Amino acid sequence: METDSTVRPVHVGDFAIGDGRPFALIAGPCVIESESHALHMAEAIAIIARRRGIPCVFKASYDKANRSSLSSFRGPGLKEGLRILQTVKARTGLSVLSDVHAVEQVAPAAEVLDILQIPAFLCRQTDLLAAAARSGKPVNVKKGQFLAPWDIGPLVEKLEANGATDILLTERGVTHGYNRLVVDFRALAAMRSFGHPVVFDATHAVQEPGGLGHASGGNREHVPLLARAAVAVGIDALFLEVHDDPDHAKSDGPNMLRLDDLEDLLATLQAIDRVVKKPVS
């Protein structure tokens, strides 16, 4: 995926994503399980990212509104979740990202979050996209599993029409049969053609939505494989859900990367990224 000078870089904190730069990292647990756990994960990820010299955004959802079961853990909610994320920012210096699910969440979320994320199942919700765009914050749109890569175009138009300039587009696979997602790596180039940096979500791409009946399954052993392939294509940022004990996580455990495996994977990905983005003499 060649660097395109028409792709607008996205500025987050003191770094920028895209336009031929080394990939940035968006990482953290699926959901805020507790303040202490969020801080532990953010501090550990920050140390690894800084040691590797990788720009990093911490992610964790304050509310997982789309869960397989009514009894599934959803998180601390908007008010408490934003308080925790504000604490994470203050303690670690990391920028933070979380999902917004409704128009009324956008204003309070924008007071804390550095990037507003539109969940995959809500990516076509015009009012939500418009509100996020008007917040003035960078917006990361996760392409729905039900969309072809070129279907991201109308979503970009909605954001741009409402004033958004800092836009990230995330691929997380496409539905293929029951409880299975597949990744077409040509989609990354197709999505980037709309003029904004592209992110690859290597952990949700191995998810099996609803695959356990009461919850989603997944195959975390395939995360490194897909991440390596995406970086070889030339992505602008990598999205990874990471947990210190994913087998006992409160959400998306089967598809989350183990914290202990993060640094080695990033080292491999950086080596690939340097080759792919090396200027041609």
Secondary structure, 3 states (H helix, E strand, C coil): CCCCCCCCCEEECCEEECCCCCCEEEEECCECCCHHHHHHHHHHHHHHHHHHCCCEEEECECCCCCCCCCCCCCCCCHHHHHHHHHHHHHHHCCEEEEECCCHHHHHHHHCCCCEEEECHHHCCCHHHHHHHHHCCCCEEEECCCCCCHHHHHHHHHHHHHCCCCCEEEEECCEECCCCCEECCCHHHHHHHCCCCCEEEECCHHHEECCCCCCCCEECHHHHHHHHHHHHHHCCCEEEEEEECCHHHCCCCHHHCEEHHHHHHHHHHHHHHHHHHCCCCC
